[in-house]
Amino acid sequence: MGFRCGIVGLPNVGKSTLFNALTETQAAQAANYPFCTIEPNVGQVSVPDERLEQIAGIAKSAKVIPTQLAFVDIAGLVKGASKGEGLGNQFLGNIREVDAIVHVLRCFEDDDIQHVANKVDPLADAEVVETELLLADMESLEKRVENARRRATAGDKEAKALSSVLGQTLELLKDGKPARLTEPKDDEEARLFAQAQLLTAKPVLYVCNVAEEDAATGNALSAEVFAKAEREGAEAVVVSAAIESELVAMDAEERGEYLSELGLEESGLSRIVRAGYKLLGLKTFFTAGPKESRAWTFPEGAKAPQAAGEIHTDFERGFIRAETIGYEDYVTLGGEGPAREAGKLRQEGKEYLVQDGDVMLFKFNV
């Protein structure tokens, strides 16, 4: 499953530098002037997960296949984007296609790097982007809601539900609040709301780009962003794009030593991935064997057949049962055989709620 994150922000906040570091490429041009990135760059990244390596070692797997996620580096947005200023129309079109917004905010001072507003203020920067997304959503909804209300009056049931849920959303937007605060009354309204593909309905992860010396503890500017995220029910992480760029050229051992010297336990990529999974309610299960060990992403609350469907739709359609071992049991006991002997391999049916870290083998018949 994985997920697709759109990296957004004002020009010159470090988006492209961070994208290049996270994806370990130079695909995104990075320079000290606005609109350096025009066409969105897309990079696939392997999700770091130490559990997968341990499972693969125990299973003596020939291949190890982590989950993949996509980062999309989207052009810097400026005030007026909702009216087509700068690269606004292109920016808004690209952002509709992602699952979550990774909003990079500049939380460092540097006289050598131009800021479009000539001052470093991450909350003001965030407001510029958020306002443009709100305005774009309002413009998208005004005619739609009016038409839905007209059809609802004529007795159209779907239009009535559409008018109810999107009408609620439009009022939120007019109050300066994002569409993600909308509360659909039932599954039908939830479906119609999702189909609207509103920009401010997407979950947001704020990435505070700080100087190297602030990477471990953050600073006063990043603290303001964290407080904002808490108020909104969003997520926030502190990352130094400069450090992430340096990590690219190092091997695993060098990376560990370098991070340790800086007082960091993990890379920025790991922090972003963990926060992104939490934001989207995603979990991981594993499959393991001599041929390969593999990580699979599933939505929290999924039942066994749904998880099986992440591997192949036939697995979900013809689901019989799932042989399941908890991660801790798998590692502590030493794999499938010992877990089976110890009675820790469970036969789970269609109603089983899959747990993060489960090692699973699906039985199916199509």
Buried (B, 14 or more C-beta within 10 A) or exposed (E): BBBBBBBBBBBBBBBBBBBBBBBBBEBBEBEEEBEBBEEBBBBEBBBBBEBBBBBBEBBEBEEBBBBBBBBBBBBBBBBBBBEEEBBBBBBBEBBEEBBBBBBBBBBBEEEEEEBBEEEBBBEEBBBBBBBBBBBBBBEBBBEBBEEBBEBBEEEBEEBBBBBBBBBBBBEBBEEEBBBBBBEBEEEBBBEBBEEBEBBBBBBBBBBBBBBEEBBBEBBEBBBBBBEBBEEBEBBBBBBBBBBBBBBBEEEEEEBBEBBEEBEBEBBBBBBBBBBBBEBBEBBBBBBBBEEBBBBBBBBBEBBBBBBBBBBEEEBBEBBBBBBBBBBEBBBEBEBBEBBEEEEBBBEBEEEBEBEBBBBBBBEBEE
